[in-house]
């Protein structure tokens, strides 16, 4: 079963008939185990919609200091006031003492993030603190679709769960909001109904959606499987090229819509975005899910369990690395989905690892949000450490055994490879021998 294959291409054509969005929402809610599900244009707009449905206007929303910039944008777009709380280096989630200090009478909600395909290690404590202060819990499950805790899918543990359809699947954008709360659901439905969208607006959205989808396919499904170095060079440049095209289209369409009288109902928000502002204009494209997103999403949803199993097999190999840096607290009884491998290195080795992976045709990226603009109140000592010493690798389920072995060789062969162990000794992590001398790796074939 391919990460993105002929079945997904067929699904992209299937979108022209039937109410794909309603079907997808029903299937998604059933898969997650939630009472309601609402499809949106992106994961960030699902978060925005959830915050609007809770009504955080002029109220404080607590978010982790280590967080993607679009989360802050969603809070501001929904009319809320973001408040950063420091995170624990062992699992990147809230430091409970700092969380308690930051809660005020104006705090309306907090956003609990399940990072990198892993269930938040301290979610019981966070939810307990929130319930004790009558604060709504919004689960950001962008990286972790399909993960479970105590037999329940994440996204159903708080008041609202929000998902991206492009992190551990490939789609042309898309997000999903789930909830078991009737009032929140009705509020969200009302907001969507009032977010009027004309045929001109839908036509304006369509090329942006297609460009985003092509970027996803090039960056995830193709790069790690193409053999030719020449094609790898072209594919490496394609996502950035598509991003520039998308930004140009967004700008042009926005002006065209203004000229034709189609007005944007959203809230103006921050422009401090790393990628030239495309994040800050996303709400001007609307929050409604396109039919093509719903149609491809239905096909990808059926693959989730298979893709997660494949990723786990890959991560089981990589967890033997001493650099392996990410886990949940002891006594964890959940199921992760392993969308990313998180590795920690001495600062002097970071650039060596990136360069050697690049030479081997392996796409390794700096850990977000450290490649983005950070706000002053977001920069804690923990975030600085993450910026200096943490790298992440997006686990492509189509990776070959050979590619995984090569990655292990590069990481193990660093001058100081394995010198650092994670500071939080309570976290679940695995350390082991240098695998450059280990030829007993288990086969990855399912």
N, C-alpha and C positions, 0 to 999 in steps of 0.2 A: 504494500500500500504506500503510494508516494505522498510526500508532504504536500505537493501541489501537482496534480496529474490531470489526465484526460477527463476524469469525472468532474473535476472542478471547472474545466473549460466548458463542458456540457452544461453545468449548473449556471454558468454565466449567460448562456443563451436561454435557459429555461425561465429566466426572470421575466420574460415578456408575457407570460400567462399565469393566471391564478393570483391570489393574494399571498405572495411569498412572505411578506412581513408578518402577517397574522399567523401563518403556519409556523414560521421560525420562532416567534415569541412563545407559542404554545409548546413547541418541542423543547425550547431552551428552558422554560419554566419547569417542565417535567424532568429534564435532565438534572437541573440544579436542585430540584425539590422545593421550589418556591411556589407560592400561590399566584404571583403575578410576574410578568416579564414585559419590558417595553424596549423595543429596538430604537437605537439612535444612530446618528451619523458617524460618531467616533466614541472611543472610550472616554475621552475628556468631556464630551457633551453629555454622556450618560452621567458622569459625576456632577456636572453642572445642573442637569435636570433633577438629580436626587437632592442636591443642596437647595434648589429652588422649591422642591416639593416639601422639604422639611421647613422651609422659610427661615433662612439664616440672615435675612436682611438686617443690617446694622448690628448683627451679633457676631461674636468671635467664634472662629472655627479653628480648632487645634490640629496642626499637621506636623509630621516629623521634619526635623531639620534636614535629614537626608531624603530628598524627594525631588521628583521631576518638576520642572518649572510650570508645566501645564496644570498641575494640581493647584498651585497658588492662583493661577489665572482663573481656574474654574470657581474657586472660592470668591474671588473679587467680582467675576462676571455675575455670580448669583447674589451679589450685594453683601457678602460677608466680609469679615475682617480676619485675615489669616494670622495665626499666632504659632510660631515655631517652638517645638519642644525638642531638646537634645535626644540623641539616640544612643543605644548601646552598640559598641563595636562588634560584639559577638553575633548579633542577629539583626542589627540596623533598625530595631523597633524602639519605641519610646522608653526612655529611662523613667521608671515609675515615679521616683521622687520628684523629678523635674516636671512630670506631667501633673502631679498633684499641686505643685507650686503655681503652675500656669493657669489652673482653672479659676475662673472668677464668676461673679453673678451674671456676667454678660456672655458666658460661654454657652453656645447652643448645640454644638456638635464637635466630634473629633473624627478624623479620618484614619482608620487603622489599615496599614498597608501590608499586603502579603508579597514580599519581595522575591523576585527571581524564581518563581515557581515553587516557593516554600511557604508553608503555613506560618503565620506570625507566631514566633515562639512563646511570647508572653501574652497571648490574646486573652486568656482567662483573667489575668490581673488587670489589663486595660479595660475590658468590658465591665469588670467589677467596679473599678474606679468610676467609669462613666455612669453606670446605673446608680451608684451611690450619690451622684451629683445631678441626676436627671438629665444627662447629656445624651443626645442621639449618637449612635455609632454608625458611621458609613464605612463599609469595607471596600477598599480599593483592591480589586482582584485582577488588575490588568495583566499581570504576569502569570496568574495562577489558576486559570480556568481548568476545573476538574479536580483540584486539590480538595482533600477532605480532612476533617478533624472530628474525632469521636464518632465516626460514621456519618457525619453530615457534611455536605458540600459547603465550602466557604462561600460567602456571599449571603448565607442564610443565618449567620450567627449574630449579626447586628440588626439594625433597623432597615438599612438599605445596603445592597451589594451592587457594585458597578464593575463591568468587565470591558476589556478591549478584545476585538476579534482579529487582531493583527500581531499579537505577541507570541502565543504558542500555537496559533494557526496562521494561515495566509488568507487574506481577504482584501477587498478593495476599500478598506476602512471599516467602520462599523463598531458599535458598542452596544451594551445591553445593561439595563437597570432591572434588578429584581427586588422584590419586597413581599413580605407577608402581611403588611400593614394596609388595611383598606383605605384609610384616610390619605396616606402617602401616595398610594396608587392613584386615587381619584384626583389628588392635586397634580400629579405628574401628567395625567391624561388631559386635565384642563389646560395646563401650560402648553402641551403639544397642540391642542386644539386651537389655542389662541395664537400660536406661532404660525400664522398663516403663510403658506408657501404657494406661489403661483407656478404655472407651467414654465414661465420664463426662468424662475428661480431654479426649478428642477433641471432645466437644460443647462443653466449656468453651472450647477453642481457637477453634472455628469463628467465633463472632461477632467475635473479635479479628482473625482473618484477613480477614474480609469488610470490617471497618472500615478496616483497613490498605490493602486494595486500593482501596476507594473514595477514600481519601486520595490514593493514587498517581494515580488517574485524574483527580481534580479538579485536582491540583497540576501534573501534567505534560501529560496529553492534552487537557485542556479549556481551561486558562487562556489559553494563547497563541493559541488559535484562535477563541474566542468574541468576537463583535463588540460586543455590547451592554455599555455601561459598567455598567448595573445588575447584569447577570449576572456581570460581572467582579468587582464588589464582593462579591457573594454567594460566588463561587467562591474569592476570596481568603481569605474567612473560613472556608470549609468545611474545609480541612485542619486548622486549629487546633481547630475544633469537633469534628471526628472524633477528633483526638488526645485531647481531653478525654473524649469518650465512651469511647474505647478504654481510657484510664487508669481510668475509673470501672468499666468492665466487668472489666478485669484485677483491680482491687481486690476487686470483688464476687465474681468467680469464684474468686479465690484463697481467700477466706474460706469460700466454699461447699465448695470441695474439701477444705479443712482439716476442716470440720465433718463431711463424709462419709467422712473417713478416707483420702483420696487424698493420699499424701505426695510431696513434692518431693525428688529425689535429688541435686540440684545442690549447689554450694558457695556459701556466703554470700560476698558481695563488696561492693565499694565502693558508697556511696550518693551520691557527689558528682557528680550528673548534672544537666545544665542543664534538661532538660524535665520536672522534677518526679518523676523516678525511674522512668519507664516502661522505660528502658534496663536498669536494675538488676533488674527483675523478669522480664525476658524469659525467663530460663532456667527460671522456674517454670511457663512454658507448654510446656516440653518442647522437644526438638530434632528431633522427627520431622517430615517434610514432609507437609503435607495433600494429599490427592488433587487438590483444585482448583488448588493451586499447580503440581503436576506437569503437569496437563492444559493449563493456560494457558501454562506454561513451554515445552511442546513446540511450541505454535503460535508463540510469540514467538521461539524459537530459530531458526526458519526465516526470520525477518525480519532477523536480526542484520546480515548483510552489506549488505542494502538500506539499513537505517537508518544504518549506519556511512558508506556512500557519500554519503547525503544530508547527514549531519552534516559530512562533510569539505567538501562544496561550500559549506556555510554558513561554516565556519571559514576556508576559503580567502579568502572576502571579508573576514572580520574580521581575518585575519592582516596585512592591510595597515595596520592601525591601529598607531600608534607605541606605544600603551599595551599592545599585545599582549605578554604576559609569560609565556611558558612554552615550553620546548623541550627537546630531548634533546642529548646531547653530539655533537660533530662526528663524522662517520663512521657515524651511525645508519643501520642497515639494516633497520629494522622497519616495521610498519604500525600506526598509531594508530587509535583509534576516536572521538576527539573528543567525549566526553560533556559536557565543560565548556569554556567559554572563560575563560581566566585573564587578568585585566587589572590593571595597576598604575597608581596615581594618587598625586599628592601628597595628603597627609592632608586638606587643606582642600577638595579636590574630591570626596572620597568621598561625603559626604552630598548634595552637589548632584547627583551622578550617580544615586544611589539615588532621590532625590525626583523627578527629571525622568523617569526610567524608570517610576516608579510612576504619574506623571501621564499617561504615554503608554500605560499598560496593560501594561507589560513587567515581569515578575516577576524582580527582581534581588536576590540574597541575599548576605549577608556570607559570607566564606570560613570554612568550618569548619576547625579546631575553635575558632576564636577567638570564636564565639558561645556556646561551652560553658564550663563551669568548667575552668580549667587548674590542674594541680598545680605546686607550686613548682619541682620539678626538671624540669618540662617547659618552663618559660618561659625561653627563650634570647633573645639579641638578634635572631636570625633570626625566631623566632616573633613577637616584638614587632613587627618590621618588617612581617611578613605581616599581622598584625592591623591595623596602621595603614594599610597602603597597597594591599592586594590585595582585589579583588572577583572573584567567579566568576558566570558565567551558565550555567545548565543548558541545553544546546543541544537544543531540541525539534525533531525532524526534520520536524514538520508546520508549522514556521514558514513564513510567506509571504515572498516577496521584499520586499514593502512593509514588513513588520515588521523584517526584517534591515536594510534601508536606514534605517529610523527609529532603530534602535539605534546604527548607525554615526554618524548625525547627532548623537545625544545625546552619545556618547563623544567625538567629534571636536570638539564645540562647547564643551567644558569650558574654563574660564578658562585653565588651564594644561595642557590636554590634550596628551599626548605629551611632556611635559617630562622624564619619567623613562624611562630605558632600564635594562634589567636589569643587575645588577652583574656577574653571571657571564658574562664575554665568551666563554667556551668553549661556552656553550649555544647551541643553534639557536634563533634568534628572528628576527622580521622587523620592520623599521621602515620607515616610508614617509611619503608626504606626507599632509597633512591631507585626509581624505576628504570634508569638508564642501564642498570645491571640486572633487570628483571625481565625474563623472557617467558613468564608463565601467565600472561594475561588471558583471561577467559574470552572465548569467542563472543562476538556481539550479535550474531544473527539470532533473530527471535525464534 
